[in-house]
Amino acid sequence: MGLHCPGARTGAFFVHALPASTSSHSIVKQTPVKAKAPTVAGEAHWSGYDQYLAPRLPSYQQPCRADLFDQLFVSHFIESFGFKESTADNPSSTWLDKLALFITSPSPTLVKNSIRAGSMFFYGSLVDDVSIRTEANKWYLKALHGLRCLLAQQSDVFSGDIICSVVMLAHFETTAGTSGEAWFQHVQGAARMLESGGPASCRDGFLHQLFRHLRLLTFTAALFKNQQHVFSSQEWLTIPFEIHSKTAFDEFVDILLSLLPCLGAASEMITSGDEGFSILKTKLTMLVRNIMSQLHSWWTKCILSASFIEANAGLWMKMPNDTFQDLPGDPEHFPLIPYMDMPTASLVALYDAVNVIVLRLMSLVSKSAHLYEKRIQRHVRSILLAKKFVATFPSPAASRGSVMVKLPLEIARIWSPSDMTLSPRNTSPGLGFDGQDNECASSSAPSRELFGDVASYVLQRYNPGVSHDESLHEIPFSAVGCSGSLNIEFSVVT
């Protein structure tokens, strides 16, 4: 036919082995089945070659092709998070361990459909197979239908497998991006399901594992929506960890959740009048200093740990946090963290991004905020290096890592645009990026997400030559006007 051979195809792919309906009808018409008189045993003897034709099963009894590939899809999905294989001394205890069990056991249909949809679409994107992604979309629709039917029953308490289903639907949207709000709705819905049981229900078992994973997703959703969340409250920061101590990851998420009230106070202070300004400034000063102290303490323990991301809770809690004499707010201190694997690099990039936000907020409470410019630039460069680092890993880890560093990159773009050198922006369907270049960071219409209005106010009013008290009210908040929406989503580890 003169067609160019595309070469060998690697990876798994679907093959539709059933004949087309039109051709099957023509065969039936051309070769009608004729049976002889039945024997005493009641058997029918078929004439000609028709005796070799097996009877066709009804379409609703055809075996599901996805069943044969479920383990393949789920294993690649789990592998993408970059966790090392657990050992007897340090057994794994993440929510991912349950996925293979759910998909092979007689679990509810909603659970299987959601796991299949999320893992199948991830694999289809990984190998760039349209047929697999199309099939995953069908399972996603089935899972959505099952979820709607469940919610229509107005249940007040949800089991771990149902919450896991909603989490997997969120991971599906991370890659597929069917709509701008779907990811947020799934994450917020899963969080409300956990909230309905109270913090005490998340202290042990599968709900505890889901809670640890969902906290970071919830923080990301709240950050992009400029909202506060109940997971930032003291009872949700402490009660779920009364049985199992916090790991390095858990303590870092505590810092992230504490950032939400800090940003909320900054936004409130900017829009307040002269009457409440002093009180809000005092509150913001305390919150900023507290987060800087937490970041410094967490960094100290990470430096002293050979592999902090893999350290169990017992080892992590024994790490000292007062070994170094430098102060948390020292502008000359560059608290960077080395990394050798994808999960650590992704977490370090987010650590750098939080430092960028906190150091920018210093300009609202400190006269010496300009002294932190070099440190901010250092953190931004660290984020860019982490992006390049995770891209060097083989799939599927590189695919997951590229998604995980998008939040730090977006934070750097909004909160320190002059230090960003990536162009064009790295887009992803599920993350809702508009594909514009980074030059848009200096646009007169800042983003609403990630408290972009606060970032724009800080960047516009920052002037090293003007004292803090004189310049704080120079730019009215209304002049920082916002328009547009990024509708971004984000997927993370454990």
N, C-alpha and C positions, 0 to 999 in steps of 0.2 A: 504493500500500500504506500510505500515511500515515506513512512513515518519514522521520525528519529527515535531511537531507543533511549529512554530516560535513564537506563542503568538499573542496577539491582535496588530493590526497595527493602529497607530495613525496618525493624520494629513490627508490632502487631497491627493487623488491619482486618476489617470485616469483609467477608465474601458472601454475597447473597446466593445461596445454593439452590433455592427453590425456583422452578420454572415460572415464567410470566403467566398471568392469569389468562391472557388471550391465547397463548400457545397451548396451555393445558386444556382449554375448552375445545380447540380444534382437534387435539389428539383424542379427546373423548368422543367427539362426533365421528371421526374417521375410523376408530377402532372400538366399536361398542362391545361391552362385556356380555358374553353369552354363557350361561351356565347350563350344564346338563342336569338331568333329573337328580335330585339328591339321593344319596345312598341311605342305607338303613341307619347309618350313624349320623345322618343329617348333614354330611359334609357336601360341599359343592365343588365339582371339578371344573376348572376353567379351561376353555379351548384355546388353542394356539399359543402365541407368546404371552397372552394376557395372564397366564398362570404365574408368570414371574413378576408381575406388577404387584407391589405391596399396596394395600389399601391406604388412601390418603387420609391423614388425620384432619379433623376440622381445624380451621385457622386458629381458633382460640386455644387449642391444645398444643400448638407448635412450641417447642422448647425455646426459651429466651437465649438469644446469642450472647447477651451480656454476661450471663452466668459463667460462661467459660473464661471470661477475662476479668472477673471481679478482683481476683487476687492480684493480677497484674496491675490494674488501675490503683487499687488501694496501696499496694507495696510502693509504687512510685510516688504516690501522694505522701505517704509517711516518710519515705527517704528524702523527699524534697526539703524537709525541715532540718536536715543535717545532723541529727542526733547520732551519736555513736551507739553501737550495740551494747545493751546492758549486760552486766556481769553479776555473778552471785554476790559479790561484795557490795555492788552498787546497782541494785535492780532498778529498772525503769518504772516510773509511776506516772506516765503522762496519759492524757485522754486518748491519744492516738493508738494506744495498745488495744483499745476496745473495738476499733473499727473493723479489723479482720474478723473478730468474734461476732459482731453484729451482722456482718454480711454473709456469714456462713451458717449462723444459727437461725432457728425459727423466730426471728424478730418481727415486730410489726412492719407492715408494708411501708409506712411512712419512713421508718428508720432506714430500711434497705434502699428505698428509692432515693432518699436524700444523699446517702453515702455514695451510692452509685453515680448520681448526677455530678456531685462535686469532684470525686476522684476521676471519673471518666472524662469530664471536660478538661480537667488539668492535664491528663495524659494526652488528650487530643490536641491541646495547644502545644504540649511539649514536642510531639512528633509532627505537628502541623497536618493533622488528618481531619478533613472536613466531615467525613462520614461519622467519625467517632464523636465529634463535637455536636453534630446534628442529632445523633442518638442520645447524647447527654441532655440536650435540650428537652427531648421528649420525657425523659425520666424526671427532669426538674419540674415540668408541668404536672406530672403525676404526683410528685411530692408536694407541690403547692396545693393541689386539690385536696390531698389528704390532710394537710395542715389546716386548711380552711374548715374542713369538716370537723376536725378536732376542736378548733377554737370556737366553733358554733355551739359546742356542748357547754361552753363557759366553765371549764374546769378551773379550780383555784390552785391546785397543786399539780405540778408536772414532774414526771419521772426523769431520770438522767438520760435515758435513751431518746426521749422526745426533745429535750433541750439540745442534745447532741445533733439531732436532725436539723434543728434551726441553725446551729453553728455551721454545719456542712453546707446548708443553703447559702449562708453568708460567704463561705469560701468559694462556692460556685460563682457567686456574683463578683467576687474579687477578680476572677479571670474573664468571665463572660460579659459582665456589665450590661445586663438587659435593660436596665433603667437607672437613672441617676440616684434614685432614692431607695432602691431595693436593698442594697447592702446595709444601709443605715437601719432600715426597718427590721431586717433579720437580726442584726446585732442588738438593737434596742429591745426587740421582742424576746430574745434569749435572755437578756439581762433582767427583764421584768419577770420572766419565769423563775429565775433564781431568787429575785427579790421576794416573790410571793411566799417562798419557804422560809425566809428570814436568814440572817447570817449564820445562825447555829446549824442550819441544815447543810452548810458548805464546809463543815469542819473535817469531814472524813469521806473516804470512798470516792466514787466516780463524780459526784457533785463537786467535791473539793478540787479534783483535777480539772473539771470543766470551768470552775470558777477562776482558777489560776490562769487559764488560757483566755477566758472571756474578759478578764479585767483589762488587759492591754487593748483588746478590740474595742471595749467600751470607752476607754480613754481616748482612743483615736477618733471614734465617732463623736464624742462630746467636744473634742478639740476642734474638729472641723465645723461643728454646729454652734460653736461659741457658747456651750452650755456647761452647767455643773451636773454632777452625778452623785447619787447616793453612795456609790462605792468609795467616794472620797471621805465619807464620814468616819469618825473614829471607831464606831462599832464594826463597820465593814472592813476596816483596816486591821482589826485585832481579833475579833471573835472567830472568823474562819480559820485562823492559824493557832488556835489554842491547843490543838492536838498535834499538828505537824508544823514545825518551825519553818521560818521563811528561808528561802534560798537567795542567792545573789539576784536572780531574776525577780523574785517576789519583792525584795527590798527596793529594787530599782523601779518597779511598777508603783510602789508606794510613793516614790518621789514624783513620778509622772502624775499620779492622781492628785498629789498635793499642789501640782502646778496649776490645776484648774481654778481653785479658789484664789490663787495669786493673780492669775490673768483676769479673773472676774473683778477683783478689787482694783486692779489697774484700770479696767474699763469704766468702773463706777467712779473712780477718782477723776478721770479725765472729763467725764460728763457732769460732774457735780459742780455746784456753785461754791462761792467762797465760804459759805457757812460750814459745810461739812468737809471741806477740802483737807484741813489739817488733821482731822480724825482719820480720814481714809489714807492720808499719806503715812501716818504712823502705823496703821494696820499693814499697808503694803510694805513698808520698810521691814517690819517684823517678819512677814511672810517670805520676802526675798532673802533675807539673811538666814532664815531657817532652811530654805531650800539649798542655798549655797553651802551651808554646813552639812546637810545630808549628802549632797553630791561629793563633797570633800571626803566625808567619812566612807562613803561607798567606794570611791576611787582608791582610798588607802587600803581597804580590804582586798580590792581587786589586784592591786600591785603586789601584795604579799602572798597572793594565792597563785599557784602554778597554773591552774586551770579553773578559774572561778565559775565559769559557766557550767562545769560538770561537777563542782563540789556539792556534796549533799548538804542538807540543812544543818546537820550537826557540826560538820567541819566549818561551814560558813559562819555560824554563830560564834565560834571560838576565835575567829580572826580578830586581832586587835585593830583598833581604828584611830589610835593616837600616837603612832610611831613617828610620823613625820612632824617636824616642828613648824613648817610653813603654815600660814593662816589660810582659811578657806577663801577669803576675799583678796588675797595678794594678787595684784595685777601682773606681777612678774612670774607667777606660777602657771605653768602650762600642763595641766593634769591630763595628759593623753594616756591611752591604754593600748598596749600591744595586743595583737590577735594573730591567730594562726588557722582559724577555721571560719566557716561561713556564719554560723549562729553568733559567735562572739563578735565578728566584724559588724554584723547587722545591729547588734545591741550597742556596740561602741558608737556606731554612727548616730543612733538615737540619743545616746548619752551626750555626744557633741552637740546635737541639735538643741537639747534642753539647756545646755550651757549657753548657747547663742541667745536663746530667749531670755534667760535669767539675767545675763550680762547686759542685754539691751534694756531690760526693765530697770537696771541700776540707774539709768539716766533720769528716771522719774523720782529717785529717792536719794541720789548721791551727787555731790558737786564734782567728784573726780571720775565720773563715768567714762570720760574720754581716755583714761589710762588703760581701759580694757580693750581698746581697738585691736591691738596686736594679738591678744589672746582670742578674740572673736575670729579674726582671720585664720588663726591656727586651727580652731575647731572646724571652720568651714572647709579648710583644705583637708582635714582629717576625714570629713564626710565624703568628699570627692574621691579620696584615696580608697575608702571603704567600698565605694561603688565599683571602682575598677577592680578591686580585690575579689569581690564576690563573683564578678563576671569571668574570672579565670577558672572557677570550679566547673567540673563537668555536670551536665544535667543529671538529675533534676534539681540538684542543689542550687545551681546558678540561676535557674528559673525562679525559685522561691526567693533567693537572696536579692535578685533584682527588684522584686516586688517589695521586699521588706525595707529596702533603703530609699524607697520613694518618699516616705513620710519625712525622714531627715532632709532629703534634697528639697522638698517643698518648703519645709521650715526655713532652711537656709535661703531659699529664693525670696521668701516674703520678709524675713526678719534681718537679712544681711545681703541684699541684692547686689551691692557693689563688689562683693567677694565671690560671687558665682561666676564661673567661667565656662559652664557647659552650654552649648548651643548646637543644634536645637535640643529642646527638652526631650527626655526619654519617655515616650508615651506608652500607654497600656490601655486596652479597651475597658477593663474592669475598674480602672482607677479614675476614669472620667476626665483625664487631662485633655485640654483643648488643642494640644499640639503646637502651641505658639512657642516662639523662642524666648530665651531668658531675658531678652530686652524688655519684655512686657512687665518685668518686675519693677521697672522705674516708671510705669504708666501712672497717669493721674487718677486712674480708677482702680484702687487696690482691691485685693480679694477680700471677701467677707469671711472666708474660712480661716482657721488657725488664728483667730483674733487679729486678722489682718488690719482692722481699723486701728487697734492699739499699736501695732507695728508701724503703720504709716505715720501715726501721730509722733511716735518716738523718733523715727528716722527724720521727719521733717523739722522737728524742733531741736534736734541734736546739733549743738554748735560749741566746739571746745573753747571758743573765745568768749562765750557769754556765760555768766554764772547761772547756776541751776535755778535759784529763786526768781531771777529776773526773766528767764526765758520760758518758764513753765506754762504761762498763760498767753504767750505770744501768738500761738496758732490756735484759733478756736476749733473745737472738735468737729463742728459742722463743716469746716473747710477741708476736712480729711475725707469727705464723702466717699461712699463705697457703691459699687455697682457690679453686676455680674455674679456668676457662681461657678465654682469649679466642680462641684459634686464629686468629690474624690472619695475613694474607698481604699482600704488598706488591710493586708493579711499578715499575721505575725506568727511567731513561734510560740511554743508550749502554753 
